[in-house]
Amino acid sequence: MKKSLLLTAALAAAVLLLRMPHPSRDISKLLPVQTLYLYMEEDLLCVETDTGDRGAGSGLASAADNLKASAPGEIFLDTAQFLILGPNVPITEEFHTLLRPSCRVVYTAEKPDLQEATEYLINHKPKLTLSQLRAEAGAM
């Protein structure tokens, strides 16, 4: 009796789950990002991607929101494998919530060509990761 009651409950749950709306996405509008370049321009944090998109804001979250709003498709920052940081870019907790901990980090003083930089970084993976930066900041 208990088994049939559990089976009925499981079937009812399965039917309800199948009837729930599924968020669909047009995959032709997805813009997976491999490389991000962050730099300061006056008091704004600017972010550029290897997809050619750009955004700016007072911090990383607002710059990312601006980037996503101005992009011609749906930007995925959590696919970023490489983070190129310009001078004076403050590393904040936002980095650790918007990007994967395994994202590899490089510092530069000059604006890179992101297509060429991506190809280079794929073949010459930097050792420093975002999780290591977080650990170093926590140790201070």
Accessible surface in RSA format (square Angstrom, percent):
REM  Atomic radii and reference values for relative SASA: ProtOr
REM  Chains: A
REM  Algorithm: Lee & Richards
REM  Probe-radius: 1.40
REM  Slices: 20
REM RES _ NUM      All-atoms   Total-Side   Main-Chain    Non-polar    All polar
REM                ABS   REL    ABS   REL    ABS   REL    ABS   REL    ABS   REL
RES MET A   1   198.89 103.0 152.48 100.9  46.41 110.5 130.03 110.6  68.85  91.2
RES LYS A   2   168.47  82.2 165.10 101.3   3.37   8.0 109.31  98.4  59.16  63.0
RES LYS A   3   175.46  85.6 169.63 104.1   5.83  13.9 114.81 103.3  60.65  64.6
RES SER A   4    64.01  54.1  58.27  77.8   5.74  13.2  49.46 105.3  14.55  20.4
RES LEU A   5   126.15  70.3 123.71  88.5   2.44   6.1 125.96  88.5   0.20   0.5
RES LEU A   6   129.22  72.0 124.95  89.4   4.27  10.7 125.53  88.2   3.69   9.9
RES LEU A   7   111.46  62.1 107.78  77.1   3.68   9.2 111.03  78.0   0.43   1.2
RES THR A   8    84.80  60.3  82.93  84.1   1.87   4.5  60.49  81.2  24.31  36.7
RES ALA A   9    59.77  55.0  47.21  72.9  12.57  28.6  54.98  77.4   4.79  12.7
RES ALA A  10    60.44  55.6  46.73  72.1  13.71  31.2  55.28  77.8   5.16  13.7
RES LEU A  11   106.83  59.5 106.35  76.1   0.48   1.2 106.77  75.0   0.06   0.2
RES ALA A  12    52.19  48.0  43.85  67.7   8.34  19.0  51.01  71.8   1.18   3.1
RES ALA A  13    50.31  46.3  45.71  70.5   4.60  10.5  49.55  69.8   0.76   2.0
RES ALA A  14    45.53  41.9  40.80  63.0   4.73  10.8  44.53  62.7   1.00   2.7
RES VAL A  15    81.58  53.7  81.51  73.8   0.07   0.2  81.51  70.8   0.07   0.2
RES LEU A  16   120.26  67.0 118.41  84.7   1.85   4.7 118.41  83.2   1.85   5.0
RES LEU A  17   123.62  68.8 110.28  78.9  13.34  33.5 110.41  77.5  13.22  35.6
RES LEU A  18   152.26  84.8 123.38  88.3  28.89  72.6 126.05  88.5  26.21  70.5
RES ARG A  19   192.91  81.0 161.01  82.1  31.91  76.0  46.54  63.6 146.37  88.7
RES MET A  20   117.63  60.9 103.99  68.8  13.64  32.5  93.42  79.4  24.21  32.1
RES PRO A  21   128.28  93.5 101.38  92.4  26.90  97.8 113.16  93.4  15.11  93.9
RES HIS A  22   156.28  85.4 132.08  91.8  24.20  61.9 101.84 105.0  54.44  63.3
RES PRO A  23   111.79  81.5  91.72  83.6  20.07  72.9 104.09  85.9   7.69  47.8
RES SER A  24   108.13  91.4  77.24 103.1  30.88  71.1  46.89  99.8  61.24  85.8
RES ARG A  25   145.74  61.2 115.74  59.0  30.00  71.4  34.20  46.7 111.54  67.6
RES ASP A  26    79.78  55.9  62.44  62.1  17.35  41.0  33.52  78.9  46.26  46.1
RES ILE A  27   140.58  80.0 127.60  95.1  12.98  31.3 127.60  91.9  12.98  35.2
RES SER A  28    94.63  80.0  56.44  75.3  38.19  88.0  55.21 117.6  39.42  55.2
RES LYS A  29   117.85  57.5 114.02  70.0   3.83   9.1  67.17  60.5  50.68  54.0
RES LEU A  30    50.61  28.2  38.65  27.6  11.96  30.1  38.65  27.1  11.96  32.2
RES LEU A  31    39.55  22.0  39.29  28.1   0.26   0.6  39.55  27.8   0.00   0.0
RES PRO A  32    82.29  60.0  74.21  67.6   8.08  29.4  74.21  61.3   8.08  50.2
RES VAL A  33     0.52   0.3   0.00   0.0   0.52   1.3   0.04   0.0   0.48   1.3
RES GLN A  34    60.93  34.1  60.89  44.5   0.04   0.1  20.80  44.3  40.13  30.4
RES THR A  35     0.00   0.0   0.00   0.0   0.00   0.0   0.00   0.0   0.00   0.0
RES LEU A  36     0.57   0.3   0.57   0.4   0.00   0.0   0.57   0.4   0.00   0.0
RES TYR A  37    10.76   5.0  10.76   6.1   0.00   0.0   0.34   0.3  10.42  12.8
RES LEU A  38     0.00   0.0   0.00   0.0   0.00   0.0   0.00   0.0   0.00   0.0
RES TYR A  39    27.61  12.9  27.61  15.7   0.00   0.0  23.45  17.6   4.16   5.1
RES MET A  40    61.89  32.1  38.13  25.2  23.76  56.6  38.07  32.4  23.83  31.6
RES GLU A  41    86.31  49.6  81.53  61.7   4.78  11.4  32.19  62.3  54.12  44.2
RES GLU A  42   168.68  96.8 130.04  98.4  38.64  92.0  58.82 113.8 109.86  89.7
RES ASP A  43   128.05  89.7 114.81 114.3  13.24  31.3  35.46  83.4  92.59  92.3
RES LEU A  44    83.69  46.6  83.69  59.9   0.00   0.0  83.69  58.8   0.00   0.0
RES LEU A  45     6.31   3.5   6.31   4.5   0.00   0.0   6.31   4.4   0.00   0.0
RES CYS A  46     0.54   0.4   0.54   0.6   0.00   0.0   0.00   0.0   0.54   0.6
RES VAL A  47     0.60   0.4   0.60   0.5   0.00   0.0   0.60   0.5   0.00   0.0
RES GLU A  48    22.15  12.7  22.15  16.8   0.00   0.0   5.36  10.4  16.78  13.7
RES THR A  49     2.89   2.1   0.00   0.0   2.89   6.9   0.00   0.0   2.89   4.4
RES ASP A  50    16.05  11.2  11.42  11.4   4.64  11.0   1.46   3.4  14.60  14.6
RES THR A  51    55.40  39.4  19.28  19.5  36.12  86.1  28.77  38.6  26.64  40.3
RES GLY A  52    69.22  85.4   0.00   N/A  69.22  85.4  37.33 102.4  31.89  71.4
RES ASP A  53    18.04  12.6  13.72  13.7   4.32  10.2   4.25  10.0  13.79  13.7
RES ARG A  54   102.48  43.0  89.90  45.8  12.58  29.9  44.55  60.9  57.93  35.1
RES GLY A  55     1.34   1.7   0.00   N/A   1.34   1.7   1.34   3.7   0.00   0.0
RES ALA A  56    24.93  22.9  14.59  22.5  10.34  23.5  14.75  20.8  10.19  27.0
RES GLY A  57     8.99  11.1   0.00   N/A   8.99  11.1   8.99  24.7   0.00   0.0
RES SER A  58   100.02  84.5  71.74  95.7  28.28  65.1  45.37  96.6  54.65  76.6
RES GLY A  59    19.33  23.8   0.00   N/A  19.33  23.8  19.20  52.7   0.12   0.3
RES LEU A  60     3.44   1.9   2.50   1.8   0.95   2.4   2.50   1.8   0.95   2.5
RES ALA A  61    38.23  35.2  37.22  57.4   1.01   2.3  38.02  53.5   0.21   0.6
RES SER A  62    45.40  38.4  37.48  50.0   7.92  18.3  40.16  85.5   5.24   7.3
RES ALA A  63     0.00   0.0   0.00   0.0   0.00   0.0   0.00   0.0   0.00   0.0
RES ALA A  64     1.62   1.5   1.62   2.5   0.00   0.0   1.62   2.3   0.00   0.0
RES ASP A  65    93.75  65.7  87.60  87.2   6.16  14.6  28.14  66.2  65.62  65.4
RES ASN A  66    69.85  48.2  64.64  62.5   5.21  12.5   9.98  24.0  59.86  57.9
RES LEU A  67     0.00   0.0   0.00   0.0   0.00   0.0   0.00   0.0   0.00   0.0
RES LYS A  68    88.88  43.4  76.84  47.1  12.03  28.7  36.16  32.5  52.72  56.2
RES ALA A  69    89.36  82.2  48.79  75.3  40.57  92.3  60.87  85.7  28.49  75.5
RES SER A  70    73.72  62.3  38.87  51.9  34.86  80.3  46.31  98.6  27.41  38.4
RES ALA A  71    15.30  14.1   0.00   0.0  15.30  34.8   0.31   0.4  14.98  39.7
RES PRO A  72   110.85  80.8  74.92  68.3  35.94 130.6  89.23  73.7  21.63 134.4
RES GLY A  73    16.45  20.3   0.00   N/A  16.45  20.3  10.05  27.6   6.40  14.3
RES GLU A  74    69.65  40.0  62.92  47.6   6.73  16.0  35.42  68.5  34.23  27.9
RES ILE A  75     8.19   4.7   0.00   0.0   8.19  19.8   0.00   0.0   8.19  22.2
RES PHE A  76    48.28  24.2  46.65  28.9   1.64   4.3  48.28  29.3   0.00   0.0
RES LEU A  77     7.58   4.2   4.82   3.5   2.75   6.9   4.82   3.4   2.75   7.4
RES ASP A  78    78.51  55.0  73.79  73.4   4.73  11.2  25.46  59.9  53.06  52.9
RES THR A  79    51.68  36.8  44.92  45.5   6.76  16.1  47.36  63.6   4.33   6.5
RES ALA A  80     0.75   0.7   0.24   0.4   0.51   1.2   0.24   0.3   0.51   1.4
RES GLN A  81    62.69  35.1  61.01  44.6   1.68   4.0  15.00  31.9  47.69  36.2
RES PHE A  82     1.38   0.7   1.38   0.9   0.00   0.0   1.38   0.8   0.00   0.0
RES LEU A  83     0.00   0.0   0.00   0.0   0.00   0.0   0.00   0.0   0.00   0.0
RES ILE A  84     5.85   3.3   5.85   4.4   0.00   0.0   5.85   4.2   0.00   0.0
RES LEU A  85     0.82   0.5   0.60   0.4   0.22   0.6   0.60   0.4   0.22   0.6
RES GLY A  86     3.32   4.1   0.00   N/A   3.32   4.1   0.45   1.2   2.87   6.4
RES PRO A  87    73.29  53.4  58.27  53.1  15.03  54.6  70.12  57.9   3.17  19.7
RES ASN A  88   134.45  92.7 101.05  97.7  33.41  80.4  33.85  81.5 100.60  97.2
RES VAL A  89    16.53  10.9   0.43   0.4  16.10  38.8   0.60   0.5  15.93  43.2
RES PRO A  90    72.76  53.0  60.76  55.4  12.00  43.6  72.05  59.5   0.71   4.4
RES ILE A  91    63.03  35.9  32.11  23.9  30.92  74.5  32.11  23.1  30.92  83.9
RES THR A  92    56.16  39.9  48.13  48.8   8.03  19.1  55.54  74.6   0.62   0.9
RES GLU A  93    96.06  55.1  88.25  66.8   7.81  18.6  58.84 113.8  37.22  30.4
RES GLU A  94    55.60  31.9  53.92  40.8   1.68   4.0  27.94  54.0  27.66  22.6
RES PHE A  95     0.67   0.3   0.67   0.4   0.00   0.0   0.67   0.4   0.00   0.0
RES HIS A  96    31.53  17.2  12.10   8.4  19.43  49.7   4.82   5.0  26.71  31.1
RES THR A  97   104.79  74.5  69.10  70.1  35.68  85.0  65.77  88.3  39.01  59.0
RES LEU A  98    50.84  28.3  41.66  29.8   9.18  23.1  44.75  31.4   6.09  16.4
RES LEU A  99     7.43   4.1   0.84   0.6   6.59  16.6   2.89   2.0   4.55  12.2
RES ARG A 100    95.69  40.2  92.30  47.1   3.40   8.1  38.43  52.5  57.26  34.7
RES PRO A 101    84.53  61.6  81.92  74.7   2.61   9.5  84.53  69.8   0.00   0.0
RES SER A 102    68.16  57.6  57.75  77.1  10.41  24.0  49.36 105.1  18.80  26.3
RES CYS A 103     0.07   0.1   0.00   0.0   0.07   0.2   0.07   0.2   0.00   0.0
RES ARG A 104    74.05  31.1  74.05  37.7   0.00   0.0   3.94   5.4  70.11  42.5
RES VAL A 105     4.11   2.7   0.00   0.0   4.11   9.9   0.00   0.0   4.11  11.2
RES VAL A 106    42.86  28.2  38.82  35.1   4.04   9.7  42.86  37.2   0.00   0.0
RES TYR A 107   125.87  58.8 103.80  59.1  22.07  57.4  91.15  68.5  34.72  42.8
RES THR A 108    38.34  27.3  24.52  24.9  13.81  32.9  18.96  25.5  19.38  29.3
RES ALA A 109    89.63  82.4  58.50  90.3  31.13  70.8  59.38  83.6  30.25  80.1
RES GLU A 110   136.95  78.6 131.32  99.3   5.63  13.4  49.17  95.1  87.78  71.7
RES LYS A 111   136.09  66.4 105.40  64.7  30.68  73.1  69.44  62.5  66.65  71.0
RES PRO A 112    29.96  21.8  14.81  13.5  15.15  55.1  24.63  20.3   5.33  33.1
RES ASP A 113    82.60  57.9  63.34  63.0  19.26  45.5  32.25  75.9  50.35  50.2
RES LEU A 114    16.86   9.4  11.88   8.5   4.98  12.5  11.88   8.3   4.98  13.4
RES GLN A 115   108.28  60.5 107.20  78.3   1.07   2.6  50.33 107.1  57.94  43.9
RES GLU A 116   121.47  69.7 115.99  87.8   5.48  13.1  42.16  81.5  79.31  64.8
RES ALA A 117    17.42  16.0   9.84  15.2   7.58  17.2  16.96  23.9   0.46   1.2
RES THR A 118     8.58   6.1   8.58   8.7   0.00   0.0   8.58  11.5   0.00   0.0
RES GLU A 119   115.06  66.1 113.12  85.6   1.94   4.6  38.78  75.0  76.29  62.3
RES TYR A 120   129.32  60.4 122.50  69.7   6.82  17.7  90.20  67.8  39.12  48.2
RES LEU A 121    10.75   6.0  10.75   7.7   0.00   0.0  10.75   7.5   0.00   0.0
RES ILE A 122    71.79  40.9  62.71  46.7   9.08  21.9  62.71  45.2   9.08  24.6
RES ASN A 123   113.35  78.2  82.17  79.4  31.19  75.1  18.38  44.2  94.98  91.8
RES HIS A 124   101.90  55.7  88.64  61.6  13.25  33.9  67.75  69.8  34.15  39.7
RES LYS A 125   113.65  55.4  89.40  54.9  24.25  57.7  70.47  63.4  43.18  46.0
RES PRO A 126    20.70  15.1   9.59   8.7  11.10  40.4  20.60  17.0   0.10   0.6
RES LYS A 127   182.28  88.9 169.78 104.2  12.50  29.8 119.76 107.8  62.52  66.6
RES LEU A 128    47.62  26.5  43.55  31.2   4.07  10.2  45.67  32.1   1.95   5.2
RES THR A 129    18.69  13.3  18.69  19.0   0.00   0.0  17.03  22.9   1.67   2.5
RES LEU A 130     0.10   0.1   0.10   0.1   0.00   0.0   0.10   0.1   0.00   0.0
RES SER A 131    50.51  42.7  44.13  58.9   6.38  14.7  27.38  58.3  23.13  32.4
RES GLN A 132    84.97  47.5  81.94  59.9   3.03   7.2  29.28  62.3  55.69  42.2
RES LEU A 133    20.27  11.3  17.32  12.4   2.96   7.4  17.36  12.2   2.92   7.8
RES ARG A 134   115.65  48.6 112.47  57.3   3.18   7.6  36.61  50.0  79.04  47.9
RES ALA A 135    68.21  62.7  50.13  77.4  18.08  41.1  61.78  87.0   6.43  17.0
RES GLU A 136    92.60  53.2  87.66  66.3   4.95  11.8  38.79  75.0  53.82  43.9
RES ALA A 137    63.51  58.4  46.81  72.2  16.69  38.0  48.88  68.8  14.63  38.7
RES GLY A 138    66.19  81.6   0.00   N/A  66.19  81.6  38.12 104.6  28.07  62.9
RES ALA A 139    91.10  83.8  47.99  74.1  43.12  98.1  59.82  84.2  31.29  82.9
RES MET A 140   194.46 100.7 129.49  85.7  64.97 154.7 130.66 111.1  63.79  84.5
END  Absolute sums over single chains surface
CHAIN  1 A     9357.5       7712.1       1645.4       5876.0       3481.5
END  Absolute sums over all chains
TOTAL          9357.5       7712.1       1645.4       5876.0       3481.5
